[in-house]
Amino acid sequence: MKLTGKALVYGDHVDTDVIIPARYLNTADAKELAAHCMEDIDKDFAKKLKPGDFVAAGVNFGCGSSREHAPLALKTAGVSCVIAKSFARIFYRNAINIGLPIIVSGMDIKDGDQLEADLDHGTLTNVTRGTKESFPPFSPFLQTIIASGGLVAAREGGHL
């Protein structure tokens, strides 16, 4: 699976309360959550993001509460992949569970850079800067979950 899009870049320790502010957790509607995604750190996030774009960040992305709403809001908003130097463990698992690919990478990525991620072969390319980096490719099991749209969808569809 190849993903392409531009990068929206954020710093270190982007927590789940910034990804989806707690004041919006009174709904389970993924589209409503997506409408408020990242608004406390970037009020123009929803306007700048195009379907397929990437979020890139520093260390400890997704720290804070264990709510699954955070990766769901990103995915529903149109983020195809999150790239960070490190992730909070529960965010990492929640992202995979809902079918949002995440890549651990220290690649130098600037806001607006055009990126390509090949999940099958484990390569991340910054097309804008002409750099390429390898990461452990997603296992067939994880690729099935992501391609199915998440763990529940993969099970219900008989893929697992």
Chimera marker file (.cmm) of the C-alpha trace (Angstrom):
<marker_set name="trace">
<marker id="1" x="0.000" y="0.000" z="0.000" r="1" g="1" b="0" radius="0.5"/>
<marker id="2" x="1.426" y="3.373" z="-1.060" r="1" g="1" b="0" radius="0.5"/>
<marker id="3" x="0.323" y="6.618" z="0.523" r="1" g="1" b="0" radius="0.5"/>
<marker id="4" x="1.111" y="10.073" z="-0.852" r="1" g="1" b="0" radius="0.5"/>
<marker id="5" x="0.346" y="13.550" z="0.416" r="1" g="1" b="0" radius="0.5"/>
<marker id="6" x="1.785" y="16.665" z="1.917" r="1" g="1" b="0" radius="0.5"/>
<marker id="7" x="2.996" y="17.004" z="5.497" r="1" g="1" b="0" radius="0.5"/>
<marker id="8" x="1.434" y="19.087" z="8.221" r="1" g="1" b="0" radius="0.5"/>
<marker id="9" x="4.137" y="19.299" z="10.873" r="1" g="1" b="0" radius="0.5"/>
<marker id="10" x="3.777" y="19.686" z="14.638" r="1" g="1" b="0" radius="0.5"/>
<marker id="11" x="6.205" y="19.504" z="17.556" r="1" g="1" b="0" radius="0.5"/>
<marker id="12" x="6.870" y="17.179" z="20.471" r="1" g="1" b="0" radius="0.5"/>
<marker id="13" x="4.354" y="15.832" z="23.000" r="1" g="1" b="0" radius="0.5"/>
<marker id="14" x="1.205" y="16.401" z="20.940" r="1" g="1" b="0" radius="0.5"/>
<marker id="15" x="-1.312" y="14.936" z="23.366" r="1" g="1" b="0" radius="0.5"/>
<marker id="16" x="-4.743" y="13.469" z="22.794" r="1" g="1" b="0" radius="0.5"/>
<marker id="17" x="-6.396" y="16.575" z="24.308" r="1" g="1" b="0" radius="0.5"/>
<marker id="18" x="-4.839" y="18.629" z="21.518" r="1" g="1" b="0" radius="0.5"/>
<marker id="19" x="-5.683" y="16.080" z="18.820" r="1" g="1" b="0" radius="0.5"/>
<marker id="20" x="-9.344" y="16.119" z="19.895" r="1" g="1" b="0" radius="0.5"/>
<marker id="21" x="-10.204" y="18.517" z="22.725" r="1" g="1" b="0" radius="0.5"/>
<marker id="22" x="-12.152" y="16.962" z="25.596" r="1" g="1" b="0" radius="0.5"/>
<marker id="23" x="-15.035" y="19.430" z="25.151" r="1" g="1" b="0" radius="0.5"/>
<marker id="24" x="-16.031" y="17.532" z="21.992" r="1" g="1" b="0" radius="0.5"/>
<marker id="25" x="-16.079" y="14.065" z="23.520" r="1" g="1" b="0" radius="0.5"/>
<marker id="26" x="-19.819" y="14.190" z="24.131" r="1" g="1" b="0" radius="0.5"/>
<marker id="27" x="-20.314" y="12.730" z="20.661" r="1" g="1" b="0" radius="0.5"/>
<marker id="28" x="-19.374" y="9.433" z="19.078" r="1" g="1" b="0" radius="0.5"/>
<marker id="29" x="-19.915" y="10.876" z="15.575" r="1" g="1" b="0" radius="0.5"/>
<marker id="30" x="-16.552" y="10.530" z="13.839" r="1" g="1" b="0" radius="0.5"/>
<marker id="31" x="-17.320" y="13.363" z="11.400" r="1" g="1" b="0" radius="0.5"/>
<marker id="32" x="-18.083" y="15.726" z="14.272" r="1" g="1" b="0" radius="0.5"/>
<marker id="33" x="-14.833" y="14.738" z="15.975" r="1" g="1" b="0" radius="0.5"/>
<marker id="34" x="-12.928" y="15.282" z="12.714" r="1" g="1" b="0" radius="0.5"/>
<marker id="35" x="-14.379" y="18.781" z="12.367" r="1" g="1" b="0" radius="0.5"/>
<marker id="36" x="-12.593" y="19.770" z="15.595" r="1" g="1" b="0" radius="0.5"/>
<marker id="37" x="-9.399" y="17.760" z="15.118" r="1" g="1" b="0" radius="0.5"/>
<marker id="38" x="-6.210" y="19.644" z="16.077" r="1" g="1" b="0" radius="0.5"/>
<marker id="39" x="-8.083" y="22.952" z="16.421" r="1" g="1" b="0" radius="0.5"/>
<marker id="40" x="-6.414" y="23.887" z="19.715" r="1" g="1" b="0" radius="0.5"/>
<marker id="41" x="-2.927" y="23.595" z="18.208" r="1" g="1" b="0" radius="0.5"/>
<marker id="42" x="-3.813" y="24.711" z="14.658" r="1" g="1" b="0" radius="0.5"/>
<marker id="43" x="-7.127" y="26.498" z="14.136" r="1" g="1" b="0" radius="0.5"/>
<marker id="44" x="-6.724" y="26.117" z="10.349" r="1" g="1" b="0" radius="0.5"/>
<marker id="45" x="-5.975" y="22.369" z="10.396" r="1" g="1" b="0" radius="0.5"/>
<marker id="46" x="-9.295" y="21.375" z="8.795" r="1" g="1" b="0" radius="0.5"/>
<marker id="47" x="-8.833" y="23.997" z="6.042" r="1" g="1" b="0" radius="0.5"/>
<marker id="48" x="-5.220" y="23.018" z="5.285" r="1" g="1" b="0" radius="0.5"/>
<marker id="49" x="-5.666" y="19.239" z="5.354" r="1" g="1" b="0" radius="0.5"/>
<marker id="50" x="-6.461" y="17.521" z="2.086" r="1" g="1" b="0" radius="0.5"/>
<marker id="51" x="-7.535" y="13.857" z="2.053" r="1" g="1" b="0" radius="0.5"/>
<marker id="52" x="-4.410" y="11.714" z="2.032" r="1" g="1" b="0" radius="0.5"/>
<marker id="53" x="-2.143" y="14.222" z="3.759" r="1" g="1" b="0" radius="0.5"/>
<marker id="54" x="0.239" y="13.215" z="6.540" r="1" g="1" b="0" radius="0.5"/>
<marker id="55" x="0.688" y="14.534" z="10.051" r="1" g="1" b="0" radius="0.5"/>
<marker id="56" x="4.340" y="14.595" z="11.097" r="1" g="1" b="0" radius="0.5"/>
<marker id="57" x="5.580" y="15.348" z="14.601" r="1" g="1" b="0" radius="0.5"/>
<marker id="58" x="8.385" y="14.947" z="17.088" r="1" g="1" b="0" radius="0.5"/>
<marker id="59" x="8.554" y="12.683" z="20.107" r="1" g="1" b="0" radius="0.5"/>
<marker id="60" x="5.724" y="11.213" z="22.175" r="1" g="1" b="0" radius="0.5"/>
<marker id="61" x="2.894" y="11.844" z="19.722" r="1" g="1" b="0" radius="0.5"/>
<marker id="62" x="-0.502" y="10.852" z="21.164" r="1" g="1" b="0" radius="0.5"/>
<marker id="63" x="0.493" y="11.053" z="24.823" r="1" g="1" b="0" radius="0.5"/>
<marker id="64" x="-2.183" y="11.757" z="27.426" r="1" g="1" b="0" radius="0.5"/>
<marker id="65" x="-5.411" y="9.851" z="27.770" r="1" g="1" b="0" radius="0.5"/>
<marker id="66" x="-6.016" y="6.503" z="26.132" r="1" g="1" b="0" radius="0.5"/>
<marker id="67" x="-9.060" y="7.630" z="24.178" r="1" g="1" b="0" radius="0.5"/>
<marker id="68" x="-9.547" y="6.051" z="20.788" r="1" g="1" b="0" radius="0.5"/>
<marker id="69" x="-11.218" y="9.283" z="19.652" r="1" g="1" b="0" radius="0.5"/>
<marker id="70" x="-7.830" y="10.853" z="18.847" r="1" g="1" b="0" radius="0.5"/>
<marker id="71" x="-6.699" y="8.549" z="16.020" r="1" g="1" b="0" radius="0.5"/>
<marker id="72" x="-10.316" y="8.267" z="14.846" r="1" g="1" b="0" radius="0.5"/>
<marker id="73" x="-10.564" y="12.064" z="14.519" r="1" g="1" b="0" radius="0.5"/>
<marker id="74" x="-7.319" y="12.187" z="12.515" r="1" g="1" b="0" radius="0.5"/>
<marker id="75" x="-8.346" y="9.355" z="10.214" r="1" g="1" b="0" radius="0.5"/>
<marker id="76" x="-11.853" y="10.717" z="9.629" r="1" g="1" b="0" radius="0.5"/>
<marker id="77" x="-10.444" y="14.188" z="8.941" r="1" g="1" b="0" radius="0.5"/>
<marker id="78" x="-8.509" y="12.651" z="6.036" r="1" g="1" b="0" radius="0.5"/>
<marker id="79" x="-5.052" y="11.999" z="7.485" r="1" g="1" b="0" radius="0.5"/>
<marker id="80" x="-3.594" y="8.986" z="5.666" r="1" g="1" b="0" radius="0.5"/>
<marker id="81" x="-0.664" y="8.414" z="8.015" r="1" g="1" b="0" radius="0.5"/>
<marker id="82" x="1.014" y="9.863" z="11.093" r="1" g="1" b="0" radius="0.5"/>
<marker id="83" x="4.812" y="10.035" z="11.206" r="1" g="1" b="0" radius="0.5"/>
<marker id="84" x="6.616" y="10.819" z="14.453" r="1" g="1" b="0" radius="0.5"/>
<marker id="85" x="9.927" y="10.225" z="16.171" r="1" g="1" b="0" radius="0.5"/>
<marker id="86" x="8.019" y="8.238" z="18.819" r="1" g="1" b="0" radius="0.5"/>
<marker id="87" x="4.449" y="7.506" z="19.859" r="1" g="1" b="0" radius="0.5"/>
<marker id="88" x="2.676" y="6.951" z="23.127" r="1" g="1" b="0" radius="0.5"/>
<marker id="89" x="2.127" y="3.183" z="23.262" r="1" g="1" b="0" radius="0.5"/>
<marker id="90" x="-1.664" y="3.298" z="23.676" r="1" g="1" b="0" radius="0.5"/>
<marker id="91" x="-2.024" y="5.794" z="20.806" r="1" g="1" b="0" radius="0.5"/>
<marker id="92" x="0.094" y="3.524" z="18.596" r="1" g="1" b="0" radius="0.5"/>
<marker id="93" x="-2.163" y="0.538" z="19.269" r="1" g="1" b="0" radius="0.5"/>
<marker id="94" x="-5.393" y="2.546" z="18.996" r="1" g="1" b="0" radius="0.5"/>
<marker id="95" x="-4.276" y="3.926" z="15.635" r="1" g="1" b="0" radius="0.5"/>
<marker id="96" x="-3.642" y="0.463" z="14.232" r="1" g="1" b="0" radius="0.5"/>
<marker id="97" x="-6.913" y="-0.803" z="15.717" r="1" g="1" b="0" radius="0.5"/>
<marker id="98" x="-8.893" y="1.795" z="13.769" r="1" g="1" b="0" radius="0.5"/>
<marker id="99" x="-6.824" y="1.374" z="10.595" r="1" g="1" b="0" radius="0.5"/>
<marker id="100" x="-4.634" y="4.495" z="10.742" r="1" g="1" b="0" radius="0.5"/>
<marker id="101" x="-1.039" y="3.744" z="9.678" r="1" g="1" b="0" radius="0.5"/>
<marker id="102" x="1.699" y="5.252" z="11.811" r="1" g="1" b="0" radius="0.5"/>
<marker id="103" x="5.424" y="5.323" z="11.132" r="1" g="1" b="0" radius="0.5"/>
<marker id="104" x="8.258" y="5.897" z="13.569" r="1" g="1" b="0" radius="0.5"/>
<marker id="105" x="10.810" y="8.067" z="11.785" r="1" g="1" b="0" radius="0.5"/>
<marker id="106" x="13.379" y="10.720" z="12.525" r="1" g="1" b="0" radius="0.5"/>
<marker id="107" x="13.339" y="12.029" z="8.952" r="1" g="1" b="0" radius="0.5"/>
<marker id="108" x="13.617" y="15.790" z="8.545" r="1" g="1" b="0" radius="0.5"/>
<marker id="109" x="10.165" y="16.838" z="7.371" r="1" g="1" b="0" radius="0.5"/>
<marker id="110" x="9.022" y="20.428" z="6.923" r="1" g="1" b="0" radius="0.5"/>
<marker id="111" x="5.486" y="21.721" z="6.684" r="1" g="1" b="0" radius="0.5"/>
<marker id="112" x="4.205" y="21.257" z="3.129" r="1" g="1" b="0" radius="0.5"/>
<marker id="113" x="6.781" y="18.651" z="2.067" r="1" g="1" b="0" radius="0.5"/>
<marker id="114" x="5.411" y="16.058" z="-0.338" r="1" g="1" b="0" radius="0.5"/>
<marker id="115" x="5.748" y="12.556" z="1.143" r="1" g="1" b="0" radius="0.5"/>
<marker id="116" x="5.318" y="8.993" z="-0.028" r="1" g="1" b="0" radius="0.5"/>
<marker id="117" x="5.070" y="6.007" z="2.307" r="1" g="1" b="0" radius="0.5"/>
<marker id="118" x="5.234" y="2.465" z="0.987" r="1" g="1" b="0" radius="0.5"/>
<marker id="119" x="3.852" y="0.290" z="3.771" r="1" g="1" b="0" radius="0.5"/>
<marker id="120" x="4.558" y="-2.949" z="1.900" r="1" g="1" b="0" radius="0.5"/>
<marker id="121" x="8.262" y="-2.272" z="1.432" r="1" g="1" b="0" radius="0.5"/>
<marker id="122" x="8.895" y="-0.060" z="4.463" r="1" g="1" b="0" radius="0.5"/>
<marker id="123" x="10.086" y="3.095" z="2.759" r="1" g="1" b="0" radius="0.5"/>
<marker id="124" x="9.354" y="6.718" z="3.513" r="1" g="1" b="0" radius="0.5"/>
<marker id="125" x="10.322" y="9.237" z="0.837" r="1" g="1" b="0" radius="0.5"/>
<marker id="126" x="10.408" y="12.989" z="1.190" r="1" g="1" b="0" radius="0.5"/>
<marker id="127" x="9.855" y="13.833" z="-2.452" r="1" g="1" b="0" radius="0.5"/>
<marker id="128" x="10.393" y="17.559" z="-1.831" r="1" g="1" b="0" radius="0.5"/>
<marker id="129" x="13.838" y="17.079" z="-0.275" r="1" g="1" b="0" radius="0.5"/>
<marker id="130" x="14.895" y="13.985" z="-2.228" r="1" g="1" b="0" radius="0.5"/>
<marker id="131" x="15.475" y="11.866" z="0.878" r="1" g="1" b="0" radius="0.5"/>
<marker id="132" x="14.449" y="8.291" z="1.584" r="1" g="1" b="0" radius="0.5"/>
<marker id="133" x="14.401" y="6.254" z="4.772" r="1" g="1" b="0" radius="0.5"/>
<marker id="134" x="13.547" y="2.672" z="5.615" r="1" g="1" b="0" radius="0.5"/>
<marker id="135" x="11.315" y="1.475" z="8.424" r="1" g="1" b="0" radius="0.5"/>
<marker id="136" x="10.151" y="-2.037" z="9.339" r="1" g="1" b="0" radius="0.5"/>
<marker id="137" x="7.418" y="-2.866" z="6.805" r="1" g="1" b="0" radius="0.5"/>
<marker id="138" x="3.965" y="-3.527" z="8.147" r="1" g="1" b="0" radius="0.5"/>
<marker id="139" x="3.326" y="-7.230" z="8.615" r="1" g="1" b="0" radius="0.5"/>
<marker id="140" x="0.650" y="-8.862" z="6.449" r="1" g="1" b="0" radius="0.5"/>
<marker id="141" x="-1.536" y="-9.061" z="9.585" r="1" g="1" b="0" radius="0.5"/>
<marker id="142" x="-1.293" y="-5.297" z="10.214" r="1" g="1" b="0" radius="0.5"/>
<marker id="143" x="-1.712" y="-4.533" z="6.521" r="1" g="1" b="0" radius="0.5"/>
<marker id="144" x="-4.955" y="-6.527" z="6.568" r="1" g="1" b="0" radius="0.5"/>
<marker id="145" x="-6.217" y="-4.506" z="9.531" r="1" g="1" b="0" radius="0.5"/>
<marker id="146" x="-5.310" y="-1.194" z="7.877" r="1" g="1" b="0" radius="0.5"/>
<marker id="147" x="-6.694" y="-2.166" z="4.452" r="1" g="1" b="0" radius="0.5"/>
<marker id="148" x="-9.942" y="-3.323" z="6.075" r="1" g="1" b="0" radius="0.5"/>
<marker id="149" x="-10.383" y="-0.024" z="7.885" r="1" g="1" b="0" radius="0.5"/>
<marker id="150" x="-9.567" y="-1.332" z="11.341" r="1" g="1" b="0" radius="0.5"/>
<marker id="151" x="-9.537" y="-4.398" z="13.551" r="1" g="1" b="0" radius="0.5"/>
<marker id="152" x="-13.315" y="-4.698" z="13.952" r="1" g="1" b="0" radius="0.5"/>
<marker id="153" x="-13.930" y="-4.294" z="10.216" r="1" g="1" b="0" radius="0.5"/>
<marker id="154" x="-11.242" y="-6.894" z="9.446" r="1" g="1" b="0" radius="0.5"/>
<marker id="155" x="-12.867" y="-9.410" z="11.790" r="1" g="1" b="0" radius="0.5"/>
<marker id="156" x="-16.404" y="-8.693" z="10.604" r="1" g="1" b="0" radius="0.5"/>
<marker id="157" x="-15.247" y="-8.994" z="6.988" r="1" g="1" b="0" radius="0.5"/>
<marker id="158" x="-13.705" y="-12.388" z="7.683" r="1" g="1" b="0" radius="0.5"/>
<marker id="159" x="-10.183" y="-11.187" z="6.921" r="1" g="1" b="0" radius="0.5"/>
<marker id="160" x="-8.723" y="-12.268" z="10.275" r="1" g="1" b="0" radius="0.5"/>
<link id1="1" id2="2" r="1" g="1" b="0" radius="0.2"/>
<link id1="2" id2="3" r="1" g="1" b="0" radius="0.2"/>
<link id1="3" id2="4" r="1" g="1" b="0" radius="0.2"/>
<link id1="4" id2="5" r="1" g="1" b="0" radius="0.2"/>
<link id1="5" id2="6" r="1" g="1" b="0" radius="0.2"/>
<link id1="6" id2="7" r="1" g="1" b="0" radius="0.2"/>
<link id1="7" id2="8" r="1" g="1" b="0" radius="0.2"/>
<link id1="8" id2="9" r="1" g="1" b="0" radius="0.2"/>
<link id1="9" id2="10" r="1" g="1" b="0" radius="0.2"/>
<link id1="10" id2="11" r="1" g="1" b="0" radius="0.2"/>
<link id1="11" id2="12" r="1" g="1" b="0" radius="0.2"/>
<link id1="12" id2="13" r="1" g="1" b="0" radius="0.2"/>
<link id1="13" id2="14" r="1" g="1" b="0" radius="0.2"/>
<link id1="14" id2="15" r="1" g="1" b="0" radius="0.2"/>
<link id1="15" id2="16" r="1" g="1" b="0" radius="0.2"/>
<link id1="16" id2="17" r="1" g="1" b="0" radius="0.2"/>
<link id1="17" id2="18" r="1" g="1" b="0" radius="0.2"/>
<link id1="18" id2="19" r="1" g="1" b="0" radius="0.2"/>
<link id1="19" id2="20" r="1" g="1" b="0" radius="0.2"/>
<link id1="20" id2="21" r="1" g="1" b="0" radius="0.2"/>
<link id1="21" id2="22" r="1" g="1" b="0" radius="0.2"/>
<link id1="22" id2="23" r="1" g="1" b="0" radius="0.2"/>
<link id1="23" id2="24" r="1" g="1" b="0" radius="0.2"/>
<link id1="24" id2="25" r="1" g="1" b="0" radius="0.2"/>
<link id1="25" id2="26" r="1" g="1" b="0" radius="0.2"/>
<link id1="26" id2="27" r="1" g="1" b="0" radius="0.2"/>
<link id1="27" id2="28" r="1" g="1" b="0" radius="0.2"/>
<link id1="28" id2="29" r="1" g="1" b="0" radius="0.2"/>
<link id1="29" id2="30" r="1" g="1" b="0" radius="0.2"/>
<link id1="30" id2="31" r="1" g="1" b="0" radius="0.2"/>
<link id1="31" id2="32" r="1" g="1" b="0" radius="0.2"/>
<link id1="32" id2="33" r="1" g="1" b="0" radius="0.2"/>
<link id1="33" id2="34" r="1" g="1" b="0" radius="0.2"/>
<link id1="34" id2="35" r="1" g="1" b="0" radius="0.2"/>
<link id1="35" id2="36" r="1" g="1" b="0" radius="0.2"/>
<link id1="36" id2="37" r="1" g="1" b="0" radius="0.2"/>
<link id1="37" id2="38" r="1" g="1" b="0" radius="0.2"/>
<link id1="38" id2="39" r="1" g="1" b="0" radius="0.2"/>
<link id1="39" id2="40" r="1" g="1" b="0" radius="0.2"/>
<link id1="40" id2="41" r="1" g="1" b="0" radius="0.2"/>
<link id1="41" id2="42" r="1" g="1" b="0" radius="0.2"/>
<link id1="42" id2="43" r="1" g="1" b="0" radius="0.2"/>
<link id1="43" id2="44" r="1" g="1" b="0" radius="0.2"/>
<link id1="44" id2="45" r="1" g="1" b="0" radius="0.2"/>
<link id1="45" id2="46" r="1" g="1" b="0" radius="0.2"/>
<link id1="46" id2="47" r="1" g="1" b="0" radius="0.2"/>
<link id1="47" id2="48" r="1" g="1" b="0" radius="0.2"/>
<link id1="48" id2="49" r="1" g="1" b="0" radius="0.2"/>
<link id1="49" id2="50" r="1" g="1" b="0" radius="0.2"/>
<link id1="50" id2="51" r="1" g="1" b="0" radius="0.2"/>
<link id1="51" id2="52" r="1" g="1" b="0" radius="0.2"/>
<link id1="52" id2="53" r="1" g="1" b="0" radius="0.2"/>
<link id1="53" id2="54" r="1" g="1" b="0" radius="0.2"/>
<link id1="54" id2="55" r="1" g="1" b="0" radius="0.2"/>
<link id1="55" id2="56" r="1" g="1" b="0" radius="0.2"/>
<link id1="56" id2="57" r="1" g="1" b="0" radius="0.2"/>
<link id1="57" id2="58" r="1" g="1" b="0" radius="0.2"/>
<link id1="58" id2="59" r="1" g="1" b="0" radius="0.2"/>
<link id1="59" id2="60" r="1" g="1" b="0" radius="0.2"/>
<link id1="60" id2="61" r="1" g="1" b="0" radius="0.2"/>
<link id1="61" id2="62" r="1" g="1" b="0" radius="0.2"/>
<link id1="62" id2="63" r="1" g="1" b="0" radius="0.2"/>
<link id1="63" id2="64" r="1" g="1" b="0" radius="0.2"/>
<link id1="64" id2="65" r="1" g="1" b="0" radius="0.2"/>
<link id1="65" id2="66" r="1" g="1" b="0" radius="0.2"/>
<link id1="66" id2="67" r="1" g="1" b="0" radius="0.2"/>
<link id1="67" id2="68" r="1" g="1" b="0" radius="0.2"/>
<link id1="68" id2="69" r="1" g="1" b="0" radius="0.2"/>
<link id1="69" id2="70" r="1" g="1" b="0" radius="0.2"/>
<link id1="70" id2="71" r="1" g="1" b="0" radius="0.2"/>
<link id1="71" id2="72" r="1" g="1" b="0" radius="0.2"/>
<link id1="72" id2="73" r="1" g="1" b="0" radius="0.2"/>
<link id1="73" id2="74" r="1" g="1" b="0" radius="0.2"/>
<link id1="74" id2="75" r="1" g="1" b="0" radius="0.2"/>
<link id1="75" id2="76" r="1" g="1" b="0" radius="0.2"/>
<link id1="76" id2="77" r="1" g="1" b="0" radius="0.2"/>
<link id1="77" id2="78" r="1" g="1" b="0" radius="0.2"/>
<link id1="78" id2="79" r="1" g="1" b="0" radius="0.2"/>
<link id1="79" id2="80" r="1" g="1" b="0" radius="0.2"/>
<link id1="80" id2="81" r="1" g="1" b="0" radius="0.2"/>
<link id1="81" id2="82" r="1" g="1" b="0" radius="0.2"/>
<link id1="82" id2="83" r="1" g="1" b="0" radius="0.2"/>
<link id1="83" id2="84" r="1" g="1" b="0" radius="0.2"/>
<link id1="84" id2="85" r="1" g="1" b="0" radius="0.2"/>
<link id1="85" id2="86" r="1" g="1" b="0" radius="0.2"/>
<link id1="86" id2="87" r="1" g="1" b="0" radius="0.2"/>
<link id1="87" id2="88" r="1" g="1" b="0" radius="0.2"/>
<link id1="88" id2="89" r="1" g="1" b="0" radius="0.2"/>
<link id1="89" id2="90" r="1" g="1" b="0" radius="0.2"/>
<link id1="90" id2="91" r="1" g="1" b="0" radius="0.2"/>
<link id1="91" id2="92" r="1" g="1" b="0" radius="0.2"/>
<link id1="92" id2="93" r="1" g="1" b="0" radius="0.2"/>
<link id1="93" id2="94" r="1" g="1" b="0" radius="0.2"/>
<link id1="94" id2="95" r="1" g="1" b="0" radius="0.2"/>
<link id1="95" id2="96" r="1" g="1" b="0" radius="0.2"/>
<link id1="96" id2="97" r="1" g="1" b="0" radius="0.2"/>
<link id1="97" id2="98" r="1" g="1" b="0" radius="0.2"/>
<link id1="98" id2="99" r="1" g="1" b="0" radius="0.2"/>
<link id1="99" id2="100" r="1" g="1" b="0" radius="0.2"/>
<link id1="100" id2="101" r="1" g="1" b="0" radius="0.2"/>
<link id1="101" id2="102" r="1" g="1" b="0" radius="0.2"/>
<link id1="102" id2="103" r="1" g="1" b="0" radius="0.2"/>
<link id1="103" id2="104" r="1" g="1" b="0" radius="0.2"/>
<link id1="104" id2="105" r="1" g="1" b="0" radius="0.2"/>
<link id1="105" id2="106" r="1" g="1" b="0" radius="0.2"/>
<link id1="106" id2="107" r="1" g="1" b="0" radius="0.2"/>
<link id1="107" id2="108" r="1" g="1" b="0" radius="0.2"/>
<link id1="108" id2="109" r="1" g="1" b="0" radius="0.2"/>
<link id1="109" id2="110" r="1" g="1" b="0" radius="0.2"/>
<link id1="110" id2="111" r="1" g="1" b="0" radius="0.2"/>
<link id1="111" id2="112" r="1" g="1" b="0" radius="0.2"/>
<link id1="112" id2="113" r="1" g="1" b="0" radius="0.2"/>
<link id1="113" id2="114" r="1" g="1" b="0" radius="0.2"/>
<link id1="114" id2="115" r="1" g="1" b="0" radius="0.2"/>
<link id1="115" id2="116" r="1" g="1" b="0" radius="0.2"/>
<link id1="116" id2="117" r="1" g="1" b="0" radius="0.2"/>
<link id1="117" id2="118" r="1" g="1" b="0" radius="0.2"/>
<link id1="118" id2="119" r="1" g="1" b="0" radius="0.2"/>
<link id1="119" id2="120" r="1" g="1" b="0" radius="0.2"/>
<link id1="120" id2="121" r="1" g="1" b="0" radius="0.2"/>
<link id1="121" id2="122" r="1" g="1" b="0" radius="0.2"/>
<link id1="122" id2="123" r="1" g="1" b="0" radius="0.2"/>
<link id1="123" id2="124" r="1" g="1" b="0" radius="0.2"/>
<link id1="124" id2="125" r="1" g="1" b="0" radius="0.2"/>
<link id1="125" id2="126" r="1" g="1" b="0" radius="0.2"/>
<link id1="126" id2="127" r="1" g="1" b="0" radius="0.2"/>
<link id1="127" id2="128" r="1" g="1" b="0" radius="0.2"/>
<link id1="128" id2="129" r="1" g="1" b="0" radius="0.2"/>
<link id1="129" id2="130" r="1" g="1" b="0" radius="0.2"/>
<link id1="130" id2="131" r="1" g="1" b="0" radius="0.2"/>
<link id1="131" id2="132" r="1" g="1" b="0" radius="0.2"/>
<link id1="132" id2="133" r="1" g="1" b="0" radius="0.2"/>
<link id1="133" id2="134" r="1" g="1" b="0" radius="0.2"/>
<link id1="134" id2="135" r="1" g="1" b="0" radius="0.2"/>
<link id1="135" id2="136" r="1" g="1" b="0" radius="0.2"/>
<link id1="136" id2="137" r="1" g="1" b="0" radius="0.2"/>
<link id1="137" id2="138" r="1" g="1" b="0" radius="0.2"/>
<link id1="138" id2="139" r="1" g="1" b="0" radius="0.2"/>
<link id1="139" id2="140" r="1" g="1" b="0" radius="0.2"/>
<link id1="140" id2="141" r="1" g="1" b="0" radius="0.2"/>
<link id1="141" id2="142" r="1" g="1" b="0" radius="0.2"/>
<link id1="142" id2="143" r="1" g="1" b="0" radius="0.2"/>
<link id1="143" id2="144" r="1" g="1" b="0" radius="0.2"/>
<link id1="144" id2="145" r="1" g="1" b="0" radius="0.2"/>
<link id1="145" id2="146" r="1" g="1" b="0" radius="0.2"/>
<link id1="146" id2="147" r="1" g="1" b="0" radius="0.2"/>
<link id1="147" id2="148" r="1" g="1" b="0" radius="0.2"/>
<link id1="148" id2="149" r="1" g="1" b="0" radius="0.2"/>
<link id1="149" id2="150" r="1" g="1" b="0" radius="0.2"/>
<link id1="150" id2="151" r="1" g="1" b="0" radius="0.2"/>
<link id1="151" id2="152" r="1" g="1" b="0" radius="0.2"/>
<link id1="152" id2="153" r="1" g="1" b="0" radius="0.2"/>
<link id1="153" id2="154" r="1" g="1" b="0" radius="0.2"/>
<link id1="154" id2="155" r="1" g="1" b="0" radius="0.2"/>
<link id1="155" id2="156" r="1" g="1" b="0" radius="0.2"/>
<link id1="156" id2="157" r="1" g="1" b="0" radius="0.2"/>
<link id1="157" id2="158" r="1" g="1" b="0" radius="0.2"/>
<link id1="158" id2="159" r="1" g="1" b="0" radius="0.2"/>
<link id1="159" id2="160" r="1" g="1" b="0" radius="0.2"/>
</marker_set>
